[in-house]
Amino acid sequence: MAAIFQGFRYRDHVLHADHVSLAKIAEEVGTPCYVYVSDVITQNYSELTKSLGSIPHLICYAVKANSNVSIIKTLAQQGAGADIVSGGELYRALEAEVPPEKIVFSGVGKTREEIDFAIRKKILCFNIESEQELLQIDLVAKSHRKVANVSIRINPDVDPKTHPYIATGLKKSKFGIPYKKALDLIKQSLRLKNVNLMGLGCHIGSQITSVSPFVDATKRMLKLLDQVQKLKPEITHLDLGGGLGIMYSKEHPPSLASWAQSFSKEIEDRKLTLILEPGRSLVGNAGVLLTRVLYGKRGESSNFVVVDSGMNDLIRPALYGAYHTILPVHYRKYKKIKASVVGPCCESGDILTKPRRIQNFQPNDVLAIMSCGAYGASMSSHYNSRAKIAEVLIHDGKHFIIRERETYEDLIQKEKLPPFLRRTQALTA
């Protein structure tokens, strides 16, 4: 059968990832579990970097999309840097051997401790989100007798035409410096002794399926850059963020190549390093969530397929109303029914699909929830005291566990009873 998603296809009626049977992985590793294909990730990175041609560039993988150290290192070995938003993500990137000089630190709420950690590790730069953050970084850098590189993140007020929860470049967003106020903060940064303004940046949103918002944002950024370079000609980079969408169902997002070329046309004659921060577009379609059907349930007005994976494993459908294609690992001719696929969590919102026409899956069937390589495991939780699930990476026709399934003991490993709650003697009947 033909390929279903990049890297996935049916062979002898069994869904495979890079020639490895997902049925075999479900049997050996158990369900639920995440499965990623390294070749899909590296192919995506290669397409993007080749499409930028001779333009000086740095691709900083957005660690928030999938923060498993093996995924970060897969990209680091291809030459990628890292876009981080916390001290924990910085630690992960360093553990994955991302060179510090290829790490950019984004996010609106950097703590003093995180800033200190990043300065000590000599990262490339901080993406500044507010005046008070700029002053804090200057203060921490001064305490180290160092100069910290910074880039001002601009809110260009461009509508990315995506879900409002993941639109980050509008006036009402918490991210970035308002476009009309940016020049004042830039002038202020030039007066500080312990920061070095080296770039401008923006990030307009996520799961964007058209290049036009990116082009609009780029043009606005270049217009501002022309003004900034009159004040400081030595601006060395322009960070245009990430946000390119992927196919979850019937979307037709631009290719990584056409996305790259939309930037190239605008900046090819400028002496700048282009920084991009893709996440979902590199890893999203490289992963699936394997889950097993527990029960079928018929209600008075609705039908349900109950599976062993829930919103604690994959929160996107509950949080965003996101759509994920669901395929049977063993292809059979099922009757179609209208039903919701739901998990075991004690929440009405614990849904993996809203009511729709799906196959009439039966107990013990293994299902593959597609396009789960991004914002799946990285957004998972312990809700209902459900242990975090295994993660598997397929490489060169073999599969490797890159995160072990947690045990019940793992759930309380860091918890500690205070003295007044400790059992001092055996309880009697």
LOKE-393961 format. One record per residue (C-alpha): x, y, z. Coordinates in steps of 0.25 Angstrom, whole numbers, always signed. Each point is the difference from the previous one (the first is absolute). Layout:
LOKE-393961
<node xx="X" yy="Y" zz="Z"/>
...
//
This chain:
LOKE-393961
<node xx="+0" yy="+0" zz="+0"/>
<node xx="+4" yy="+14" zz="-2"/>
<node xx="+7" yy="+9" zz="+10"/>
<node xx="-10" yy="+6" zz="+10"/>
<node xx="+9" yy="+11" zz="+6"/>
<node xx="+14" yy="+3" zz="-2"/>
<node xx="+8" yy="-13" zz="+5"/>
<node xx="-12" yy="-8" zz="+3"/>
<node xx="-7" yy="-11" zz="-10"/>
<node xx="-8" yy="-13" zz="+1"/>
<node xx="+8" yy="-12" zz="-4"/>
<node xx="-8" yy="-13" zz="+0"/>
<node xx="-11" yy="+7" zz="+7"/>
<node xx="+8" yy="+4" zz="+12"/>
<node xx="+4" yy="+15" zz="+2"/>
<node xx="+15" yy="+2" zz="-1"/>
<node xx="+10" yy="+11" zz="+4"/>
<node xx="+13" yy="+0" zz="-8"/>
<node xx="-2" yy="-15" zz="-3"/>
<node xx="-3" yy="-3" zz="+15"/>
<node xx="-13" yy="-6" zz="+4"/>
<node xx="-8" yy="+8" zz="+9"/>
<node xx="-7" yy="-12" zz="+5"/>
<node xx="+13" yy="-6" zz="+4"/>
<node xx="+4" yy="+12" zz="+8"/>
<node xx="-14" yy="+0" zz="+7"/>
<node xx="+2" yy="-14" zz="+4"/>
<node xx="+14" yy="+1" zz="+5"/>
<node xx="+0" yy="+14" zz="+6"/>
<node xx="-15" yy="+0" zz="+4"/>
<node xx="-11" yy="+11" zz="-2"/>
<node xx="-1" yy="+11" zz="+1"/>
<node xx="+13" yy="+5" zz="-6"/>
<node xx="+6" yy="+11" zz="-9"/>
<node xx="+8" yy="-5" zz="-12"/>
<node xx="+9" yy="+10" zz="-8"/>
<node xx="+7" yy="-2" zz="-13"/>
<node xx="+14" yy="+6" zz="-1"/>
<node xx="+1" yy="+0" zz="-15"/>
<node xx="-13" yy="+9" zz="-1"/>
<node xx="+7" yy="+10" zz="+10"/>
<node xx="+13" yy="+0" zz="-7"/>
<node xx="-7" yy="+1" zz="-14"/>
<node xx="-8" yy="+12" zz="+4"/>
<node xx="+13" yy="+7" zz="+6"/>
<node xx="+7" yy="-3" zz="-13"/>
<node xx="-11" yy="+6" zz="-9"/>
<node xx="+0" yy="+12" zz="+8"/>
<node xx="+15" yy="+3" zz="+1"/>
<node xx="+2" yy="-3" zz="-15"/>
<node xx="-11" yy="+9" zz="-4"/>
<node xx="+6" yy="+12" zz="+7"/>
<node xx="+12" yy="-2" zz="-10"/>
<node xx="+12" yy="+10" zz="+2"/>
<node xx="-8" yy="+9" zz="+10"/>
<node xx="+8" yy="-1" zz="+14"/>
<node xx="-10" yy="-6" zz="+9"/>
<node xx="-2" yy="-8" zz="+13"/>
<node xx="-11" yy="-9" zz="+2"/>
<node xx="-4" yy="-1" zz="+15"/>
<node xx="-9" yy="-11" zz="+3"/>
<node xx="-11" yy="+4" zz="+9"/>
<node xx="+2" yy="-10" zz="+12"/>
<node xx="-14" yy="+2" zz="+5"/>
<node xx="-6" yy="-8" zz="-11"/>
<node xx="+7" yy="-12" zz="+4"/>
<node xx="+10" yy="+1" zz="+11"/>
<node xx="+5" yy="-15" zz="+1"/>
<node xx="+15" yy="+1" zz="+0"/>
<node xx="+1" yy="-10" zz="-11"/>
<node xx="-8" yy="+8" zz="-9"/>
<node xx="+8" yy="+13" zz="+3"/>
<node xx="+13" yy="-8" zz="-3"/>
<node xx="-6" yy="-6" zz="-13"/>
<node xx="-1" yy="+15" zz="-5"/>
<node xx="+13" yy="+5" zz="+7"/>
<node xx="+8" yy="-11" zz="-8"/>
<node xx="-6" yy="+6" zz="-13"/>
<node xx="+5" yy="+14" zz="+4"/>
<node xx="-12" yy="+6" zz="+7"/>
<node xx="+1" yy="+9" zz="+12"/>
<node xx="-12" yy="+1" zz="+10"/>
<node xx="-10" yy="+11" zz="+4"/>
<node xx="-3" yy="-2" zz="+15"/>
<node xx="-11" yy="+6" zz="+9"/>
<node xx="+5" yy="-5" zz="+14"/>
<node xx="+12" yy="-4" zz="+8"/>
<node xx="-4" yy="-14" zz="-1"/>
<node xx="+0" yy="+1" zz="-16"/>
<node xx="+13" yy="+6" zz="+1"/>
<node xx="+5" yy="-12" zz="+8"/>
<node xx="-6" yy="-10" zz="-9"/>
<node xx="+6" yy="+7" zz="-12"/>
<node xx="+14" yy="+0" zz="+6"/>
<node xx="-2" yy="-15" zz="+4"/>
<node xx="-3" yy="-2" zz="-15"/>
<node xx="+14" yy="+7" zz="-3"/>
<node xx="-6" yy="+12" zz="-7"/>
<node xx="+11" yy="+10" zz="+0"/>
<node xx="-3" yy="+12" zz="+9"/>
<node xx="+3" yy="+10" zz="-11"/>
<node xx="-12" yy="-6" zz="-8"/>
<node xx="-10" yy="+2" zz="+11"/>
<node xx="-10" yy="+11" zz="+1"/>
<node xx="-9" yy="+2" zz="+12"/>
<node xx="-14" yy="+5" zz="-2"/>
<node xx="-12" yy="+1" zz="+9"/>
<node xx="-7" yy="+11" zz="+8"/>
<node xx="+4" yy="-5" zz="+14"/>
<node xx="+14" yy="-2" zz="+1"/>
<node xx="+4" yy="-1" zz="+15"/>
<node xx="+13" yy="+6" zz="+6"/>
<node xx="+5" yy="-14" zz="+2"/>
<node xx="-3" yy="-4" zz="-14"/>
<node xx="+7" yy="+12" zz="-6"/>
<node xx="+12" yy="-3" zz="+9"/>
<node xx="+1" yy="-14" zz="-5"/>
<node xx="-1" yy="+5" zz="-14"/>
<node xx="+11" yy="+10" zz="+1"/>
<node xx="+9" yy="-9" zz="+7"/>
<node xx="-1" yy="-10" zz="-11"/>
<node xx="+2" yy="+11" zz="-11"/>
<node xx="-12" yy="-2" zz="-8"/>
<node xx="-1" yy="+8" zz="-14"/>
<node xx="-11" yy="+9" zz="+5"/>
<node xx="-12" yy="+4" zz="+8"/>
<node xx="-13" yy="+3" zz="-8"/>
<node xx="-5" yy="+12" zz="+9"/>
<node xx="-15" yy="+1" zz="+2"/>
<node xx="-1" yy="+12" zz="+10"/>
<node xx="+7" yy="+12" zz="+5"/>
<node xx="+1" yy="-6" zz="+14"/>
<node xx="+6" yy="-12" zz="-6"/>
<node xx="+11" yy="+8" zz="-7"/>
<node xx="+4" yy="+7" zz="+13"/>
<node xx="+0" yy="-13" zz="+7"/>
<node xx="+10" yy="-7" zz="-10"/>
<node xx="+9" yy="+13" zz="+1"/>
<node xx="+0" yy="-1" zz="+15"/>
<node xx="+3" yy="-15" zz="+0"/>
<node xx="+11" yy="+1" zz="-11"/>
<node xx="+6" yy="+12" zz="+8"/>
<node xx="+1" yy="-10" zz="+12"/>
<node xx="+8" yy="-9" zz="-8"/>
<node xx="+8" yy="+11" zz="-6"/>
<node xx="-4" yy="-4" zz="-14"/>
<node xx="-8" yy="+6" zz="-12"/>
<node xx="-12" yy="-9" zz="-4"/>
<node xx="-5" yy="+0" zz="-14"/>
<node xx="-14" yy="+4" zz="-2"/>
<node xx="-10" yy="+0" zz="-12"/>
<node xx="-13" yy="+8" zz="+2"/>
<node xx="-13" yy="-8" zz="-3"/>
<node xx="-10" yy="+9" zz="-8"/>
<node xx="-15" yy="-2" zz="+0"/>
<node xx="-2" yy="+3" zz="-14"/>
<node xx="-16" yy="+0" zz="+1"/>
<node xx="-1" yy="-10" zz="-12"/>
<node xx="-12" yy="-10" zz="+0"/>
<node xx="+5" yy="-14" zz="-2"/>
<node xx="-14" yy="-5" zz="-2"/>
<node xx="+1" yy="-12" zz="+10"/>
<node xx="-6" yy="-4" zz="+13"/>
<node xx="+0" yy="+12" zz="+10"/>
<node xx="+7" yy="-8" zz="+11"/>
<node xx="+12" yy="-1" zz="-10"/>
<node xx="+0" yy="+13" zz="-6"/>
<node xx="+12" yy="+8" zz="+5"/>
<node xx="+2" yy="+12" zz="-9"/>
<node xx="-13" yy="+8" zz="+3"/>
<node xx="-2" yy="+13" zz="+8"/>
<node xx="-7" yy="-7" zz="+11"/>
<node xx="+11" yy="-11" zz="+1"/>
<node xx="+9" yy="-1" zz="+13"/>
<node xx="+12" yy="-2" zz="-9"/>
<node xx="+10" yy="+10" zz="-6"/>
<node xx="+1" yy="+15" zz="+1"/>
<node xx="-11" yy="+8" zz="-7"/>
<node xx="+5" yy="+4" zz="-14"/>
<node xx="-3" yy="+15" zz="+3"/>
<node xx="+8" yy="+0" zz="+13"/>
<node xx="+12" yy="-9" zz="-5"/>
<node xx="+9" yy="+12" zz="-4"/>
<node xx="-1" yy="+6" zz="+14"/>
<node xx="+5" yy="-13" zz="+6"/>
<node xx="+11" yy="-2" zz="-10"/>
<node xx="+5" yy="+13" zz="+3"/>
<node xx="+0" yy="-3" zz="+15"/>
<node xx="+7" yy="-13" zz="-3"/>
<node xx="+12" yy="+8" zz="-7"/>
<node xx="+2" yy="+8" zz="+13"/>
<node xx="+2" yy="-12" zz="+9"/>
<node xx="+14" yy="-5" zz="+2"/>
<node xx="-2" yy="-15" zz="+3"/>
<node xx="-9" yy="-3" zz="-12"/>
<node xx="+4" yy="-1" zz="-15"/>
<node xx="-11" yy="+2" zz="-10"/>
<node xx="+3" yy="-10" zz="-11"/>
<node xx="-14" yy="-2" zz="-7"/>
<node xx="-14" yy="+1" zz="-1"/>
<node xx="-11" yy="-11" zz="+0"/>
<node xx="-14" yy="-3" zz="-1"/>
<node xx="-9" yy="-13" zz="+1"/>
<node xx="-15" yy="+2" zz="-5"/>
<node xx="-6" yy="-13" zz="+4"/>
<node xx="-1" yy="-15" zz="-2"/>
<node xx="-6" yy="-10" zz="-10"/>
<node xx="-1" yy="+11" zz="-11"/>
<node xx="-4" yy="-6" zz="-13"/>
<node xx="+4" yy="+12" zz="-10"/>
<node xx="+13" yy="+7" zz="-3"/>
<node xx="-7" yy="+14" zz="-1"/>
<node xx="+0" yy="+3" zz="+15"/>
<node xx="+15" yy="-3" zz="+1"/>
<node xx="+2" yy="+9" zz="-12"/>
<node xx="-8" yy="+11" zz="+6"/>
<node xx="+8" yy="-2" zz="+13"/>
<node xx="+13" yy="+0" zz="-7"/>
<node xx="-2" yy="+13" zz="-7"/>
<node xx="-5" yy="+7" zz="+13"/>
<node xx="+13" yy="-5" zz="+7"/>
<node xx="+9" yy="+5" zz="-12"/>
<node xx="-6" yy="+14" zz="+1"/>
<node xx="+3" yy="+1" zz="+15"/>
<node xx="+14" yy="-6" zz="-3"/>
<node xx="+3" yy="+11" zz="-9"/>
<node xx="-3" yy="+10" zz="+11"/>
<node xx="+8" yy="-8" zz="+10"/>
<node xx="+12" yy="-1" zz="-9"/>
<node xx="+1" yy="+15" zz="+0"/>
<node xx="+2" yy="-1" zz="+15"/>
<node xx="+9" yy="-12" zz="+0"/>
<node xx="+5" yy="-5" zz="-14"/>
<node xx="+6" yy="-13" zz="+7"/>
<node xx="-13" yy="-7" zz="+1"/>
<node xx="+4" yy="-14" zz="-4"/>
<node xx="-13" yy="-9" zz="+0"/>
<node xx="-15" yy="+0" zz="-3"/>
<node xx="-8" yy="-10" zz="+7"/>
<node xx="-13" yy="-3" zz="-7"/>
<node xx="-5" yy="-11" zz="+9"/>
<node xx="-7" yy="-13" zz="-4"/>
<node xx="-15" yy="-3" zz="+0"/>
<node xx="-1" yy="-8" zz="-14"/>
<node xx="-12" yy="-9" zz="+1"/>
<node xx="-1" yy="-15" zz="-3"/>
<node xx="-10" yy="-10" zz="-6"/>
<node xx="-10" yy="-5" zz="+11"/>
<node xx="-11" yy="-3" zz="-9"/>
<node xx="-3" yy="+7" zz="-13"/>
<node xx="+9" yy="+13" zz="+2"/>
<node xx="+9" yy="+3" zz="-12"/>
<node xx="+11" yy="+8" zz="+7"/>
<node xx="+12" yy="+5" zz="-8"/>
<node xx="+12" yy="-9" zz="-1"/>
<node xx="+12" yy="+4" zz="+8"/>
<node xx="+7" yy="+4" zz="-12"/>
<node xx="-10" yy="+10" zz="-5"/>
<node xx="-1" yy="+5" zz="+15"/>
<node xx="+15" yy="+2" zz="-1"/>
<node xx="+0" yy="+7" zz="-14"/>
<node xx="-11" yy="+10" zz="+5"/>
<node xx="+11" yy="+5" zz="+10"/>
<node xx="+11" yy="-1" zz="-10"/>
<node xx="-6" yy="+9" zz="-10"/>
<node xx="-1" yy="+11" zz="+10"/>
<node xx="+14" yy="-1" zz="+7"/>
<node xx="+9" yy="-6" zz="-11"/>
<node xx="+7" yy="+14" zz="-2"/>
<node xx="+2" yy="+3" zz="+14"/>
<node xx="+12" yy="-3" zz="+8"/>
<node xx="-7" yy="-7" zz="+11"/>
<node xx="+0" yy="-14" zz="+7"/>
<node xx="-15" yy="-5" zz="-1"/>
<node xx="-4" yy="-8" zz="+12"/>
<node xx="-12" yy="-9" zz="+0"/>
<node xx="-7" yy="-7" zz="+11"/>
<node xx="-8" yy="-12" zz="-6"/>
<node xx="-6" yy="-11" zz="+9"/>
<node xx="-13" yy="-6" zz="-4"/>
<node xx="+4" yy="+0" zz="-15"/>
<node xx="+13" yy="-8" zz="+3"/>
<node xx="-6" yy="-10" zz="+10"/>
<node xx="-15" yy="+0" zz="-1"/>
<node xx="-3" yy="-10" zz="-11"/>
<node xx="+12" yy="-9" zz="+5"/>
<node xx="-8" yy="-5" zz="+12"/>
<node xx="-12" yy="-8" zz="+3"/>
<node xx="-7" yy="-4" zz="+13"/>
<node xx="-3" yy="-15" zz="+1"/>
<node xx="-12" yy="-3" zz="+8"/>
<node xx="-9" yy="-13" zz="+2"/>
<node xx="-15" yy="+0" zz="+0"/>
<node xx="-5" yy="-4" zz="+14"/>
<node xx="-15" yy="+0" zz="-2"/>
<node xx="-11" yy="+4" zz="-10"/>
<node xx="-12" yy="+8" zz="+7"/>
<node xx="-13" yy="+4" zz="-5"/>
<node xx="-7" yy="+11" zz="+6"/>
<node xx="-15" yy="+5" zz="-2"/>
<node xx="+5" yy="+11" zz="-9"/>
<node xx="+15" yy="-3" zz="-2"/>
<node xx="+10" yy="-11" zz="-3"/>
<node xx="+13" yy="-1" zz="+6"/>
<node xx="+13" yy="-8" zz="-3"/>
<node xx="+8" yy="+0" zz="+14"/>
<node xx="+15" yy="-2" zz="-2"/>
<node xx="+11" yy="-1" zz="+10"/>
<node xx="+6" yy="+14" zz="-3"/>
<node xx="-6" yy="+13" zz="+5"/>
<node xx="+1" yy="+15" zz="+1"/>
<node xx="+12" yy="-2" zz="+9"/>
<node xx="+8" yy="-6" zz="-11"/>
<node xx="-5" yy="+9" zz="-12"/>
<node xx="-8" yy="+13" zz="+5"/>
<node xx="-1" yy="+7" zz="-14"/>
<node xx="-14" yy="-5" zz="-3"/>
<node xx="-5" yy="+4" zz="+14"/>
<node xx="+8" yy="+13" zz="+0"/>
<node xx="-2" yy="+5" zz="-14"/>
<node xx="-11" yy="-9" zz="-6"/>
<node xx="+12" yy="-5" zz="-9"/>
<node xx="-3" yy="-11" zz="-11"/>
<node xx="+9" yy="-12" zz="-1"/>
<node xx="-1" yy="-11" zz="-10"/>
<node xx="-2" yy="-13" zz="+6"/>
<node xx="+4" yy="-13" zz="-7"/>
<node xx="-1" yy="-15" zz="+4"/>
<node xx="+13" yy="-6" zz="+1"/>
<node xx="-6" yy="-13" zz="-6"/>
<node xx="-8" yy="+4" zz="-12"/>
<node xx="-13" yy="-7" zz="-1"/>
<node xx="-14" yy="+3" zz="-7"/>
<node xx="-7" yy="+7" zz="+12"/>
<node xx="-14" yy="+5" zz="-1"/>
<node xx="-1" yy="+15" zz="+2"/>
<node xx="-7" yy="+6" zz="+12"/>
<node xx="-1" yy="+14" zz="+6"/>
<node xx="+8" yy="+0" zz="+13"/>
<node xx="+10" yy="+7" zz="+9"/>
<node xx="+13" yy="-6" zz="+4"/>
<node xx="+2" yy="+3" zz="+14"/>
<node xx="+10" yy="-3" zz="+11"/>
<node xx="-1" yy="-5" zz="+15"/>
<node xx="+2" yy="+13" zz="+7"/>
<node xx="-11" yy="+5" zz="+9"/>
<node xx="-4" yy="+12" zz="-9"/>
<node xx="-11" yy="+2" zz="-10"/>
<node xx="+11" yy="+7" zz="-8"/>
<node xx="+9" yy="-12" zz="-1"/>
<node xx="-2" yy="-2" zz="-15"/>
<node xx="+9" yy="-4" zz="-11"/>
<node xx="-10" yy="+3" zz="-11"/>
<node xx="-13" yy="+7" zz="+0"/>
<node xx="-12" yy="-8" zz="-5"/>
<node xx="+3" yy="-4" zz="-15"/>
<node xx="-1" yy="-11" zz="-9"/>
<node xx="+10" yy="-11" zz="+4"/>
<node xx="+2" yy="-14" zz="-2"/>
<node xx="-7" yy="-9" zz="+10"/>
<node xx="+12" yy="-4" zz="+8"/>
<node xx="+0" yy="-12" zz="+9"/>
<node xx="+6" yy="-3" zz="+14"/>
<node xx="+15" yy="-3" zz="-1"/>
<node xx="+2" yy="+7" zz="-14"/>
<node xx="+12" yy="+9" zz="+0"/>
<node xx="-2" yy="+14" zz="-6"/>
<node xx="+11" yy="+10" zz="-5"/>
<node xx="-4" yy="+14" zz="+3"/>
<node xx="+8" yy="+8" zz="-11"/>
<node xx="+8" yy="+13" zz="+1"/>
<node xx="+4" yy="-1" zz="+14"/>
<node xx="+15" yy="+2" zz="-1"/>
<node xx="-3" yy="+15" zz="+5"/>
<node xx="-7" yy="+4" zz="+13"/>
<node xx="-3" yy="-14" zz="+4"/>
<node xx="+9" yy="-5" zz="+10"/>
<node xx="+6" yy="+14" zz="+3"/>
<node xx="-14" yy="+4" zz="+5"/>
<node xx="-3" yy="-13" zz="+7"/>
<node xx="-4" yy="+0" zz="+15"/>
<node xx="-2" yy="-9" zz="+12"/>
<node xx="-15" yy="+3" zz="+1"/>
<node xx="-8" yy="-11" zz="+7"/>
<node xx="+14" yy="-5" zz="+5"/>
<node xx="+2" yy="-6" zz="-14"/>
<node xx="+14" yy="-4" zz="-2"/>
<node xx="+7" yy="+7" zz="-12"/>
<node xx="+1" yy="-10" zz="-12"/>
<node xx="+12" yy="-5" zz="-8"/>
<node xx="+6" yy="+7" zz="-12"/>
<node xx="+7" yy="-8" zz="-11"/>
<node xx="+9" yy="+5" zz="-11"/>
<node xx="+1" yy="-8" zz="-13"/>
<node xx="+14" yy="+1" zz="-7"/>
<node xx="+6" yy="-8" zz="-11"/>
<node xx="-11" yy="-11" zz="+0"/>
<node xx="+1" yy="-2" zz="+15"/>
<node xx="-8" yy="+6" zz="+12"/>
<node xx="+6" yy="+5" zz="+13"/>
<node xx="-7" yy="+4" zz="+13"/>
<node xx="+4" yy="+15" zz="+3"/>
<node xx="-9" yy="+1" zz="+12"/>
<node xx="-4" yy="-11" zz="+9"/>
<node xx="-14" yy="-2" zz="+4"/>
<node xx="-2" yy="+6" zz="+14"/>
<node xx="-4" yy="-10" zz="+12"/>
<node xx="-9" yy="+3" zz="+11"/>
<node xx="+12" yy="+2" zz="+9"/>
<node xx="+5" yy="+11" zz="-9"/>
<node xx="-13" yy="+8" zz="+2"/>
<node xx="+4" yy="+2" zz="+15"/>
<node xx="+15" yy="+0" zz="-1"/>
<node xx="+2" yy="+15" zz="+3"/>
<node xx="-11" yy="+1" zz="+10"/>
<node xx="+3" yy="+0" zz="+15"/>
<node xx="-8" yy="-2" zz="+12"/>
<node xx="+2" yy="+10" zz="+11"/>
<node xx="+3" yy="-6" zz="+14"/>
<node xx="-14" yy="+2" zz="+5"/>
<node xx="-6" yy="-9" zz="-11"/>
<node xx="+11" yy="-11" zz="+1"/>
<node xx="-5" yy="-14" zz="+5"/>
<node xx="+7" yy="-3" zz="+13"/>
<node xx="-6" yy="-13" zz="+2"/>
<node xx="-8" yy="-11" zz="-7"/>
<node xx="-15" yy="+2" zz="-1"/>
<node xx="-8" yy="-10" zz="+7"/>
<node xx="-13" yy="-5" zz="-5"/>
//
